[in-house]
């Protein structure tokens, strides 16, 4: 380059007018994943969603956004691991795929956020409807089902957990703040706009309500500890360590995570058919163990599909005698690892003193090579599903608070998973 010569560059020309032709239909390839999602949404019975819309005929009011749009937006956002309603709202205005779903409609983040967590029973009904259709199509047989739980980080910090005395003190301060704020705004209504006043009052009331819920949850924790003979007493230099509850998410519990650390979390349970890998059961609890989750999930599967699994695969966390005995009595063959005996020389598969005929049969079954071969399907199904949710669907931390909303997030994940699996299965894939 000769000295003194100006380099040639392409500069931004923002003042130049440009005519552009926008073809939303052509912006999305025919084989794109979003078309699979939209096609399935159009086939689902959404009458329960439409029944809740107040804008009808000549009745005054703004038309509601079509539930099909909001369903497809959140299903596609879940497939990309996007959990922020504000980010989804931005994508609906600038991303071609989201704009294709919306077709000129621009939902705001409030609408998106409310829709995601306000329709748990309806989403549950859609999951049941989809499973019924797949059973009629002959791709779901429920011969063998695997269940597993994963602990998902709650939307709360470790520092938000407090003892009962601290919670009571904070509640008194919050109640006094609500009363003082109301008096202040009534005495000087001109100090803030109506929106600002409403926002300040709402924030104060919500904090007071969270503290009240935290005290309710604290009583549940105390009752659970008192009724559990196996709960150890952890002692410190100041005596017994009192239970704590989060003021951010009162329903979250501190649980031991996969990396060995302890963090606020919830326990998300999925049950899936091993042959089709379709999710057939969803539950969310705040109990850190899986010990009591086998029978409730089995009941849910029967209620959802009208059919009982022939074989049920669970890991050692579910392997307690009472639920295994109950499941076997119902005619469900359970495959779960047998715990090693305390005495190294003892035979873990031999009948024990507390065994019923059903649990003794389970022990003998788990000693066979066929049982070991069948049990391997649990990891290939349940753990693969969990890995997919963590790696690709954003299930590392919940974007919402409370078990009800967490259940909605789990239902979105299950519904998306089944829609994508149904597309593969109905096309003859595996």
KESE-428534 format. One record per residue (C-alpha): residue in three letters; z, y, x. Coordinates in steps of 0.5 Angstrom, whole numbers, padded with zeros to 4 digits, always signed. Last residue first. Layout:
ALAZYX;...
This chain:
UNK+0031-0090-0074;UNK+0025-0087-0076;UNK+0021-0089-0083;UNK+0020-0082-0085;UNK+0025-0083-0090;UNK+0030-0084-0084;UNK+0028-0078-0080;UNK+0028-0073-0086;UNK+0035-0076-0088;UNK+0038-0075-0081;UNK+0036-0068-0081;UNK+0039-0067-0088;UNK+0045-0072-0087;UNK+0047-0067-0080;UNK+0046-0061-0084;UNK+0051-0063-0090;UNK+0056-0066-0085;UNK+0056-0059-0081;UNK+0057-0055-0088;UNK+0062-0060-0090;UNK+0066-0059-0084;UNK+0065-0051-0084;UNK+0068-0052-0092;UNK+0074-0056-0090;UNK+0076-0051-0084;UNK+0076-0046-0090;UNK+0081-0050-0094;UNK+0085-0051-0088;UNK+0086-0044-0086;UNK+0082-0039-0081;UNK+0075-0039-0080;UNK+0070-0039-0074;UNK+0073-0046-0072;UNK+0073-0047-0064;UNK+0069-0052-0060;UNK+0065-0054-0066;UNK+0059-0050-0065;UNK+0053-0054-0067;UNK+0050-0057-0061;UNK+0055-0059-0056;UNK+0061-0060-0060;UNK+0058-0063-0066;UNK+0053-0067-0062;UNK+0059-0070-0059;UNK+0063-0071-0065;UNK+0057-0075-0068;UNK+0056-0079-0062;UNK+0064-0081-0062;UNK+0063-0084-0069;UNK+0056-0088-0068;UNK+0056-0091-0061;UNK+0063-0091-0060;UNK+0064-0095-0067;UNK+0058-0099-0065;UNK+0062-0102-0060;UNK+0067-0105-0065;UNK+0062-0110-0067;UNK+0061-0113-0060;UNK+0068-0114-0059;UNK+0069-0117-0066;UNK+0064-0122-0064;UNK+0067-0124-0058;UNK+0073-0126-0061;UNK+0081-0124-0060;UNK+0080-0118-0065;UNK+0079-0123-0071;UNK+0086-0126-0069;UNK+0089-0120-0070;UNK+0086-0118-0076;UNK+0088-0125-0079;UNK+0095-0123-0078;UNK+0094-0117-0081;UNK+0092-0120-0087;UNK+0097-0126-0087;UNK+0102-0120-0087;UNK+0105-0119-0080;UNK+0112-0116-0078;UNK+0114-0122-0074;UNK+0108-0122-0070;UNK+0102-0127-0070;UNK+0098-0128-0063;UNK+0093-0123-0061;UNK+0097-0119-0056;UNK+0099-0125-0053;UNK+0106-0124-0049;UNK+0106-0124-0042;UNK+0106-0116-0041;UNK+0112-0115-0045;UNK+0111-0109-0049;UNK+0105-0112-0053;UNK+0098-0108-0052;UNK+0096-0105-0058;UNK+0090-0109-0062;UNK+0084-0105-0062;UNK+0081-0104-0069;UNK+0076-0107-0073;UNK+0078-0108-0081;UNK+0074-0112-0086;UNK+0075-0109-0093;UNK+0077-0113-0098;UNK+0082-0109-0102;UNK+0087-0113-0099;UNK+0084-0112-0092;UNK+0085-0104-0093;UNK+0092-0105-0095;UNK+0094-0109-0089;UNK+0090-0105-0084;UNK+0094-0099-0088;UNK+0101-0102-0087;UNK+0100-0105-0080;UNK+0098-0099-0076;UNK+0091-0098-0072;UNK+0089-0092-0074;UNK+0090-0088-0067;UNK+0087-0095-0064;UNK+0080-0093-0066;UNK+0077-0095-0073;UNK+0071-0099-0075;UNK+0071-0101-0083;UNK+0067-0107-0085;UNK+0064-0108-0092;UNK+0065-0101-0094;UNK+0067-0100-0102;UNK+0061-0097-0106;UNK+0062-0092-0112;UNK+0059-0087-0107;UNK+0063-0081-0107;UNK+0069-0084-0110;UNK+0069-0090-0106;UNK+0068-0086-0099;UNK+0074-0082-0101;UNK+0078-0088-0102;UNK+0077-0090-0095;UNK+0078-0083-0092;UNK+0085-0083-0096;UNK+0086-0090-0093;UNK+0084-0089-0086;UNK+0088-0082-0085;UNK+0095-0084-0084;UNK+0095-0086-0077;UNK+0090-0081-0074;UNK+0095-0076-0071;UNK+0095-0069-0070;UNK+0097-0067-0077;UNK+0093-0061-0080;UNK+0088-0064-0084;UNK+0081-0064-0085;UNK+0077-0069-0089;UNK+0069-0071-0089;UNK+0066-0078-0091;UNK+0059-0081-0092;UNK+0056-0078-0086;UNK+0050-0081-0084;UNK+0049-0086-0078;UNK+0044-0090-0082;UNK+0046-0097-0079;UNK+0053-0094-0077;UNK+0055-0091-0083;UNK+0059-0085-0082;UNK+0066-0083-0083;UNK+0068-0076-0081;UNK+0075-0073-0080;UNK+0077-0066-0077;UNK+0084-0065-0074;UNK+0086-0058-0074;UNK+0088-0054-0067;UNK+0093-0049-0064;UNK+0093-0051-0057;UNK+0096-0057-0052;UNK+0092-0059-0046;UNK+0091-0066-0044;UNK+0083-0065-0044;UNK+0082-0068-0051;UNK+0087-0064-0054;UNK+0094-0065-0056;UNK+0096-0061-0062;UNK+0099-0054-0064;UNK+0098-0054-0071;UNK+0094-0049-0076;UNK+0096-0048-0083;UNK+0099-0041-0081;UNK+0093-0038-0078;UNK+0095-0031-0075;UNK+0102-0032-0076;UNK+0102-0038-0073;UNK+0108-0043-0074;UNK+0114-0045-0069;UNK+0119-0051-0070;UNK+0126-0050-0066;UNK+0127-0052-0059;UNK+0134-0056-0060;UNK+0139-0053-0055;UNK+0139-0046-0051;UNK+0138-0050-0044;UNK+0132-0053-0047;UNK+0132-0060-0051;UNK+0126-0063-0055;UNK+0128-0068-0060;UNK+0123-0073-0061;UNK+0120-0075-0068;UNK+0120-0082-0069;UNK+0125-0082-0075;UNK+0120-0077-0078;UNK+0123-0074-0085;UNK+0126-0069-0081;UNK+0120-0067-0077;UNK+0116-0067-0084;UNK+0121-0062-0087;UNK+0121-0058-0082;UNK+0114-0057-0081;UNK+0113-0056-0089;UNK+0119-0051-0088;UNK+0115-0047-0083;UNK+0109-0047-0087;UNK+0112-0043-0093;UNK+0115-0038-0088;UNK+0108-0038-0085;UNK+0105-0037-0092;UNK+0110-0031-0093;UNK+0107-0028-0086;UNK+0100-0029-0088;UNK+0101-0025-0094;UNK+0105-0019-0091;UNK+0099-0019-0086;UNK+0094-0019-0092;UNK+0098-0013-0095;UNK+0098-0009-0089;UNK+0090-0010-0088;UNK+0089-0009-0095;UNK+0093-0002-0095;UNK+0089+0001-0089;UNK+0082-0001-0092;UNK+0083+0002-0099;UNK+0086+0008-0096;UNK+0080+0008-0091;UNK+0075+0007-0097;UNK+0078+0012-0101;UNK+0078+0017-0096;UNK+0084+0019-0092;UNK+0089+0025-0091;UNK+0087+0027-0098;UNK+0092+0023-0102;UNK+0098+0026-0099;UNK+0104+0023-0103;UNK+0101+0017-0106;UNK+0098+0015-0099;UNK+0105+0016-0096;UNK+0108+0012-0101;UNK+0103+0006-0101;UNK+0104+0006-0093;UNK+0112+0006-0093;UNK+0112+0001-0098;UNK+0107-0004-0094;UNK+0110-0002-0088;UNK+0117-0004-0091;UNK+0114-0011-0093;UNK+0111-0012-0086;UNK+0118-0010-0083;UNK+0121-0015-0087;UNK+0116-0020-0086;UNK+0117-0019-0078;UNK+0124-0021-0079;UNK+0123-0027-0083;UNK+0118-0029-0078;UNK+0122-0028-0072;UNK+0128-0032-0075;UNK+0123-0038-0077;UNK+0121-0039-0070;UNK+0114-0036-0068;UNK+0107-0038-0066;UNK+0102-0032-0065;UNK+0102-0033-0057;UNK+0098-0039-0058;UNK+0092-0036-0061;UNK+0089-0037-0067;UNK+0082-0039-0070;UNK+0084-0046-0069;UNK+0081-0051-0063;UNK+0078-0057-0066;UNK+0081-0064-0066;UNK+0077-0070-0067;UNK+0078-0075-0072;UNK+0074-0082-0072;UNK+0071-0087-0078;UNK+0066-0092-0077;UNK+0063-0095-0083;UNK+0059-0102-0084;UNK+0055-0105-0089;UNK+0055-0098-0093;UNK+0048-0099-0095;UNK+0044-0092-0094;UNK+0037-0092-0093;UNK+0035-0096-0099;UNK+0032-0090-0103;UNK+0037-0090-0108;UNK+0042-0090-0103;UNK+0039-0084-0100;UNK+0039-0080-0107;UNK+0047-0082-0108;UNK+0048-0079-0101;UNK+0045-0073-0102;UNK+0048-0072-0109;UNK+0055-0073-0105;UNK+0054-0068-0100;UNK+0051-0063-0105;UNK+0058-0064-0109;UNK+0062-0063-0103;UNK+0058-0057-0102;UNK+0060-0055-0109;UNK+0067-0056-0108;UNK+0067-0052-0102;UNK+0064-0046-0105;UNK+0068-0040-0102;UNK+0067-0041-0095;UNK+0060-0040-0093;UNK+0058-0035-0099;UNK+0064-0030-0097;UNK+0061-0030-0090;UNK+0054-0029-0092;UNK+0055-0024-0097;UNK+0060-0020-0092;UNK+0055-0020-0087;UNK+0049-0017-0091;UNK+0044-0021-0094;UNK+0037-0018-0092;UNK+0031-0021-0097;UNK+0024-0020-0095;UNK+0023-0028-0095;UNK+0030-0030-0093;UNK+0028-0036-0090;UNK+0022-0033-0086;UNK+0026-0028-0084;UNK+0031-0033-0081;UNK+0025-0036-0077;UNK+0022-0030-0075;UNK+0028-0027-0072;UNK+0030-0019-0073;UNK+0033-0018-0080;UNK+0036-0024-0082;UNK+0038-0025-0074;UNK+0043-0019-0075;UNK+0046-0022-0081;UNK+0047-0029-0078;UNK+0050-0025-0072;UNK+0055-0021-0077;UNK+0057-0028-0080;UNK+0058-0031-0073;UNK+0058-0038-0073;UNK+0051-0040-0070;UNK+0051-0047-0067;UNK+0043-0047-0068;UNK+0044-0052-0073;UNK+0049-0049-0076;UNK+0045-0042-0077;UNK+0040-0047-0080;UNK+0045-0049-0085;UNK+0047-0042-0086;UNK+0041-0039-0088;UNK+0038-0045-0092;UNK+0044-0045-0097;UNK+0044-0037-0097;UNK+0037-0037-0099;UNK+0037-0043-0104;UNK+0043-0039-0107;UNK+0038-0034-0109;UNK+0041-0027-0108;UNK+0045-0024-0114;UNK+0041-0019-0118;UNK+0045-0012-0119;UNK+0049-0011-0125;UNK+0047-0009-0132;UNK+0046-0015-0137;UNK+0039-0015-0139;UNK+0038-0022-0137;UNK+0043-0025-0133;UNK+0047-0022-0127;UNK+0054-0026-0127;UNK+0052-0032-0122;UNK+0057-0037-0123;UNK+0052-0042-0126;UNK+0047-0041-0121;UNK+0051-0045-0116;UNK+0053-0050-0120;UNK+0046-0051-0122;UNK+0044-0052-0115;UNK+0041-0059-0115;UNK+0038-0061-0109;UNK+0030-0062-0108;UNK+0029-0054-0106;UNK+0035-0055-0101;UNK+0031-0061-0098;UNK+0025-0057-0097;UNK+0028-0051-0094;UNK+0032-0056-0089;UNK+0025-0059-0087;UNK+0022-0053-0086;UNK+0027-0050-0082;UNK+0026-0056-0077;UNK+0019-0053-0075;UNK+0013-0058-0076;UNK+0009-0053-0080;UNK+0010-0048-0075;UNK+0014-0041-0077;UNK+0010-0035-0076;UNK+0004-0037-0081;UNK+0009-0036-0087;UNK+0012-0030-0085;UNK+0005-0026-0084;UNK+0006-0019-0082;UNK+0000-0015-0080;UNK+0001-0009-0076;UNK-0001-0002-0075;UNK+0001+0002-0069;UNK+0003+0009-0068;UNK+0004+0011-0061;UNK+0010+0015-0060;UNK+0014+0009-0057;UNK+0009+0008-0051;UNK+0013+0005-0046;UNK+0010+0005-0039;UNK+0006+0000-0035;UNK+0006+0001-0028;UNK+0001+0003-0022;UNK+0005+0005-0016;UNK+0004+0013-0014;UNK+0001+0013-0007;UNK+0004+0017-0001;UNK+0004+0012+0004;UNK-0002+0007+0003;UNK+0000+0000+0000;
